[in-house]
């Protein structure tokens, strides 16, 4: 367990953390303001990645692909909101789960239909494709640093937006008591459309940013969606601050757990069982964490006030 | 002369009033193997068995979702645990149903009691999420069982024997065993829902605070119902492992849990036979559409959205609404 490896894995954990934050931010706001469980949020992330690959193929420029993919993701998100989600707001959670599950099925299969089942790749922009030297003999890809930086910038931007603007104030108020905000004369539907569009765009942004590192394939949103739900439940539904803290926590715990679980277990047990038990415990770690948090604080770490 | 006025027949008719759907369902199930003998027998029996197996699990889920508003999003774990109990015992040489079935059901029940005890401290969305978390834990545990196949799953060499006799070896026999299990579970659930226990449990769905104020320990009632629900999942897992002679972590994936919820909702929530209708509809649609196109999920996905938007109360609800409209 060298310091170099620890450093690299901490950075990787941070990168997963900011990625989760980008997805969880929209999810937690939609959930908090409208009490709407949107399982289809993960496919927005997948769609962002696919759209980026498509637009990159058309334009040959990463920046153009990023901008076009974001615009298209936003348009598609608003289209879904307008045609389907709007009719699900007042409904039972169960109805929302089933309908958005249906959208997952459709879109996962849809991208397979359009782009084929084989994984696609998006090249890293040339300017940012090198590595930086962390320590003598230890390189780290620039693009991952860019992802971390972009995530942190978005987090700061969101913090300012939510805490220091009028829209942000309404969003926070909506997360505490949507009916009251509506009664005070705010068009909560329009507010929600803004929040929803913004959230889907963030998820799309996460997809574009991660596309050069991961392979772009159908179903890539499913795993990340479950992780994002773990994040918002641990953080407290409706809380951006909670989502940020929980996203970094989950990113670090998951990445470091996977890298070091076997080594840690070897301290207390024989190497052979440690190799079997280690990976299992590593993949369970975040769920154990979530169960523990819910047991101790049933409404998450930073419950949006009043609930 | 009116033959239907004879007293026992009258009594039978009274008991069966409003029971047409369940009676027809079970009659149809019983007749399938006889009709299947004239067609693609192995295939029809396979689909029929899968329908009944998932019906059992969906029944268990309907018991807690439909009557207790406890939405468990990790229910596939119970099926998986039951199946793995069979697989692991078969791998270590215990291949008799008289041992395997109680162990499979018992293991699922214990898992339900342990996770339920923690999960039921939360409510609403948090309950959905914590049951999902426990489901994922079971999934990853199964994936890491290297001696039992890990990610690839585990092939079972032969179906369980019953007291040493290979009674389950033929598909017909296993089919009728599954049918008997389904009927037993259905009757058990009906009795439970109608009992004093069921009334307290249903009351807690409407208003847990009032039920608690009446002096009932809501938590304990919910925990028992959750454990029974898990036990049904374990039984389904036992049957599934014997039917496919294969177990795999995929049985416990969260998508599977989602499919179970779909089955319950598709048929009609809180009706018990709705869960069976939902399982039939789901599996038959899957079979039919996947024969039509490879991309069948592009049809099934929008279908689910349409059911939620336009058919409140699932297929049974849509049917009742349609019947009411057609009646003069």
Boltz contact constraints between the chains, C-beta under 6 A:
constraints:
  - contact:
      token1: [A, 87]
      token2: [B, 309]
      max_distance: 6.0
  - contact:
      token1: [A, 94]
      token2: [B, 71]
      max_distance: 6.0
  - contact:
      token1: [A, 95]
      token2: [B, 308]
      max_distance: 6.0
  - contact:
      token1: [A, 98]
      token2: [B, 262]
      max_distance: 6.0
  - contact:
      token1: [A, 98]
      token2: [B, 265]
      max_distance: 6.0
  - contact:
      token1: [A, 98]
      token2: [B, 304]
      max_distance: 6.0
  - contact:
      token1: [A, 98]
      token2: [B, 308]
      max_distance: 6.0
  - contact:
      token1: [A, 99]
      token2: [B, 305]
      max_distance: 6.0
  - contact:
      token1: [A, 99]
      token2: [B, 308]
      max_distance: 6.0
  - contact:
      token1: [A, 101]
      token2: [B, 258]
      max_distance: 6.0
  - contact:
      token1: [A, 102]
      token2: [B, 301]
      max_distance: 6.0
  - contact:
      token1: [A, 102]
      token2: [B, 304]
      max_distance: 6.0
  - contact:
      token1: [A, 102]
      token2: [B, 305]
      max_distance: 6.0
  - contact:
      token1: [A, 105]
      token2: [B, 297]
      max_distance: 6.0
  - contact:
      token1: [A, 105]
      token2: [B, 300]
      max_distance: 6.0
  - contact:
      token1: [A, 105]
      token2: [B, 301]
      max_distance: 6.0
  - contact:
      token1: [A, 106]
      token2: [B, 298]
      max_distance: 6.0
  - contact:
      token1: [A, 106]
      token2: [B, 301]
      max_distance: 6.0
  - contact:
      token1: [A, 106]
      token2: [B, 302]
      max_distance: 6.0
  - contact:
      token1: [A, 109]
      token2: [B, 295]
      max_distance: 6.0
  - contact:
      token1: [A, 109]
      token2: [B, 297]
      max_distance: 6.0
  - contact:
      token1: [A, 109]
      token2: [B, 298]
      max_distance: 6.0
  - contact:
      token1: [A, 110]
      token2: [B, 298]
      max_distance: 6.0
  - contact:
      token1: [A, 113]
      token2: [B, 295]
      max_distance: 6.0
  - contact:
      token1: [A, 233]
      token2: [B, 129]
      max_distance: 6.0
  - contact:
      token1: [A, 276]
      token2: [B, 146]
      max_distance: 6.0
  - contact:
      token1: [A, 279]
      token2: [B, 144]
      max_distance: 6.0
  - contact:
      token1: [A, 280]
      token2: [B, 140]
      max_distance: 6.0
  - contact:
      token1: [A, 280]
      token2: [B, 141]
      max_distance: 6.0
  - contact:
      token1: [A, 280]
      token2: [B, 144]
      max_distance: 6.0
  - contact:
      token1: [A, 283]
      token2: [B, 140]
      max_distance: 6.0
  - contact:
      token1: [A, 284]
      token2: [B, 137]
      max_distance: 6.0
  - contact:
      token1: [A, 284]
      token2: [B, 140]
      max_distance: 6.0
  - contact:
      token1: [A, 287]
      token2: [B, 133]
      max_distance: 6.0
  - contact:
      token1: [A, 287]
      token2: [B, 136]
      max_distance: 6.0
  - contact:
      token1: [A, 287]
      token2: [B, 137]
      max_distance: 6.0
  - contact:
      token1: [A, 290]
      token2: [B, 133]
      max_distance: 6.0
  - contact:
      token1: [A, 291]
      token2: [B, 133]
      max_distance: 6.0
  - contact:
      token1: [A, 294]
      token2: [B, 122]
      max_distance: 6.0
  - contact:
      token1: [A, 294]
      token2: [B, 126]
      max_distance: 6.0
  - contact:
      token1: [A, 294]
      token2: [B, 130]
      max_distance: 6.0
  - contact:
      token1: [A, 295]
      token2: [B, 118]
      max_distance: 6.0
  - contact:
      token1: [A, 298]
      token2: [B, 122]
      max_distance: 6.0
